[in-house]
Amino acid sequence: MSAADEPKLIVEADAEALAQAAAERVMARIAANRSRIAICLTGGSSPKKLYQLLGSDAWCGKIPWDRVHWFIGDERFVPESDPLNNMAVARAIFLDRNAPSGHIHPIPTMVENPELGAEAYARELQAFYGSDRLDPSRPLFDMVLMGAGPDGHTASLFPGYPEIEETGRWVVGVPKANVAPFVPRVSLTLPVLASCREMLFEIAGHDKQPILTRLLNGENLPALRARSKGETVWLVDQAALPEGIRGWR
């Protein structure tokens, strides 16, 4: 990638420091908007420490819960009661205790198939936004949280799958996952994820070192192709850094 297109890379000492830095960035985005706020969450293991912080006594009192709406970038097509359900995890950790129920926007999974869930969520996003067309000058989200899977996928946009090339639809059904858990998914598309003031990747742990190496080398993977129309930040801990740049700050 060219220097002008590179995401901002921020390295923290460990997963705890990374979660702290992520929470501070979320709060900064919330503070920057005095009106209605939209945060798009992510699933997987990466954001759990962040969610625990946001739900803690030290942080939850700082969030204007009556103005923040919570969406999610992708969902495993399982019931909301299933422990694999991404939004259910976020709800259990911090949302249900704090956010008004009408401000939590899960992807529907109690429908016949992922495509119907995708269509329903697209309608909900468009109703919230007030249009079925995205305006580059008016982002849908204040912040989109993202992760990078071991194969370079982000949200549920997998390398080599047709959904990564979708530019017309806001949300797509993904019939088959490329990595475990091997369940169908529903995912926002790249243009919709890009409609944000900040896209924040959390990449932590030694097991993420191989994929971060590939991303830093510019391999054309979904996690590299996902870019905000505003600011894109890769928040990384030392354990995830490739050996050649360990100690970089």
C-alpha positions in Angstrom: 0.0 0.0 0.0 1.1 3.5 -0.6 2.1 5.7 2.4 -0.8 8.0 1.8 -3.3 5.1 2.0 -1.8 3.4 5.1 -3.9 3.1 8.2 -2.6 4.8 11.3 -0.7 2.1 13.3 -0.7 2.5 17.1 1.1 -0.1 19.2 0.3 -0.7 22.9 2.2 -2.8 25.4 -0.4 -5.5 25.9 -4.1 -6.4 25.6 -5.1 -4.4 28.6 -3.4 -1.3 27.4 -4.9 -1.8 24.0 -8.5 -2.1 25.5 -7.8 1.1 27.4 -6.7 3.0 24.3 -9.7 1.7 22.4 -12.1 2.8 25.1 -10.5 6.3 25.0 -10.9 6.5 21.2 -14.6 5.4 21.5 -15.2 8.1 24.1 -13.4 10.7 22.0 -15.8 9.9 19.1 -18.8 10.1 21.4 -17.6 13.4 22.8 -17.1 14.9 19.3 -20.8 14.4 18.4 -23.4 16.4 20.4 -26.3 14.8 18.6 -27.3 11.2 17.9 -24.3 8.8 17.9 -24.0 5.5 16.1 -21.3 2.9 17.1 -20.9 -0.3 15.0 -19.6 -3.1 17.2 -17.6 -6.2 16.2 -17.7 -9.8 17.4 -15.0 -12.3 18.2 -12.6 -12.3 21.1 -10.8 -9.0 20.4 -13.3 -6.5 21.7 -14.3 -8.3 25.0 -11.9 -6.4 27.2 -13.1 -3.1 25.6 -16.7 -4.0 26.3 -15.8 -4.9 29.9 -14.3 -1.5 30.3 -17.2 0.4 28.7 -19.5 -1.5 31.2 -17.4 -0.8 34.2 -18.2 1.8 36.9 -15.3 3.9 35.8 -16.5 4.3 32.2 -20.2 3.7 31.9 -21.2 6.9 33.7 -19.3 8.9 31.0 -21.4 7.5 28.1 -24.6 9.5 27.2 -26.6 6.3 26.8 -29.7 8.2 25.7 -27.9 9.5 22.6 -25.8 6.4 21.5 -27.2 3.7 19.2 -25.3 0.4 19.0 -25.2 -1.6 15.8 -23.0 -4.6 14.8 -20.9 -5.2 11.7 -21.6 -8.9 11.3 -23.5 -11.7 12.9 -23.3 -15.5 13.1 -26.7 -16.8 11.9 -27.6 -18.4 15.2 -30.3 -17.6 17.7 -29.8 -14.7 20.0 -29.6 -17.1 23.0 -26.7 -19.0 21.3 -23.2 -18.2 22.9 -21.9 -17.8 19.3 -24.1 -14.8 18.8 -21.9 -11.6 18.6 -24.5 -9.1 19.7 -25.6 -11.3 22.6 -22.1 -11.2 23.9 -21.9 -7.4 23.8 -25.4 -7.2 25.4 -24.4 -9.5 28.2 -21.1 -7.7 28.9 -22.3 -4.1 28.9 -25.3 -3.1 26.7 -28.3 -4.6 28.4 -27.4 -3.1 31.8 -27.0 0.4 30.4 -28.4 1.1 26.9 -32.1 1.8 26.2 -33.5 -1.3 24.5 -34.5 0.7 21.5 -30.9 1.8 21.0 -29.6 -1.7 20.6 -29.8 -2.9 16.9 -29.0 -6.6 16.5 -29.0 -8.3 13.2 -32.1 -10.5 12.9 -31.3 -14.2 13.0 -34.7 -15.6 13.8 -35.7 -15.5 10.2 -35.7 -18.2 7.5 -32.2 -17.6 6.1 -29.2 -15.2 6.3 -30.4 -13.3 3.2 -33.7 -12.3 4.8 -31.7 -11.2 7.9 -29.5 -9.1 5.7 -32.5 -7.5 3.9 -34.1 -6.7 7.2 -31.0 -5.2 8.7 -30.4 -3.1 5.6 -33.9 -1.6 6.0 -33.2 -0.8 9.6 -29.9 0.9 8.8 -31.5 2.9 6.0 -34.4 4.0 8.2 -31.9 5.1 10.9 -29.8 6.9 8.3 -32.8 8.4 6.5 -31.8 7.3 3.0 -31.0 4.2 1.0 -28.0 6.0 -0.5 -24.9 6.8 1.5 -23.6 10.4 1.3 -19.8 10.7 1.6 -20.2 13.9 3.5 -22.6 12.4 6.1 -21.2 9.2 7.6 -23.6 6.5 8.8 -21.4 5.6 11.9 -19.3 7.7 14.2 -17.1 4.6 14.8 -16.9 1.1 13.4 -15.0 -1.4 15.4 -13.2 -4.2 13.4 -11.0 -7.2 13.8 -8.8 -9.3 11.6 -9.3 -13.0 11.3 -6.5 -15.6 10.8 -7.3 -15.7 7.1 -7.5 -11.9 6.8 -11.3 -11.6 6.9 -13.0 -8.8 8.6 -16.6 -8.6 9.7 -17.8 -11.7 7.8 -16.2 -10.7 4.5 -13.9 -13.6 3.6 -11.0 -13.6 1.1 -12.1 -14.9 -2.3 -15.8 -14.9 -1.5 -18.2 -12.8 -3.7 -19.5 -10.8 -0.8 -16.2 -8.9 -0.5 -16.9 -7.4 -3.9 -20.4 -6.2 -3.2 -20.9 -2.5 -3.7 -24.6 -2.1 -4.2 -26.2 -3.8 -1.2 -25.7 -2.6 2.4 -25.9 -6.0 4.0 -25.3 -9.5 2.6 -26.0 -13.1 3.7 -22.9 -15.3 3.8 -23.9 -18.9 3.3 -20.6 -20.4 4.5 -17.8 -19.2 6.7 -14.2 -19.6 5.8 -13.1 -20.2 9.4 -14.6 -21.6 12.6 -17.3 -21.5 13.7 -18.6 -22.8 10.4 -22.1 -21.3 10.5 -23.7 -19.0 8.0 -23.2 -15.3 8.6 -24.8 -11.9 7.9 -22.4 -9.0 7.2 -22.3 -5.3 6.4 -20.5 -4.7 3.1 -17.3 -2.7 2.6 -19.0 0.6 1.4 -21.3 0.6 4.5 -18.5 -0.2 6.9 -16.5 2.6 5.3 -19.2 5.1 6.0 -17.8 6.2 9.4 -15.7 8.9 10.9 -13.3 6.3 12.3 -12.7 2.6 11.7 -10.8 1.1 14.6 -9.2 -2.3 14.3 -8.1 -4.2 17.4 -5.4 -6.8 16.7 -4.0 -8.4 19.8 -2.1 -11.6 20.8 0.7 -13.7 19.4 -1.7 -15.7 17.3 -2.4 -12.6 15.2 1.3 -12.1 14.3 1.1 -14.1 11.0 -1.9 -12.3 9.7 -0.6 -8.9 10.8 2.6 -9.7 8.9 0.6 -10.4 5.7 -1.4 -7.2 6.2 1.7 -5.0 6.8 3.2 -6.5 3.7 0.2 -5.2 1.7 -1.5 -8.5 0.8 -4.9 -7.8 -0.8 -7.1 -9.2 2.0 -10.5 -8.0 3.3 -9.0 -6.5 6.5 -6.6 -4.4 4.3 -9.4 -3.4 1.9 -11.6 -2.2 4.8 -11.0 1.6 5.1 -13.0 4.4 6.6 -14.0 7.4 4.5 -12.6 9.3 7.6 -9.8 7.8 9.7 -8.6 4.2 9.8 -6.6 3.1 12.8 -4.9 -0.3 13.6 -4.6 -0.6 17.3 -2.1 -3.4 17.9 -0.4 -4.9 21.0 3.3 -5.9 21.1 2.5 -9.6 21.0 0.9 -9.3 17.6 3.8 -7.4 16.0 6.0 -9.3 13.5 9.4 -10.1 14.9 11.1 -7.7 12.6 9.4 -4.7 14.2 9.0 -5.8 17.7 9.5 -2.9 20.1 8.1 -0.4 17.5 6.1 2.4 19.0 
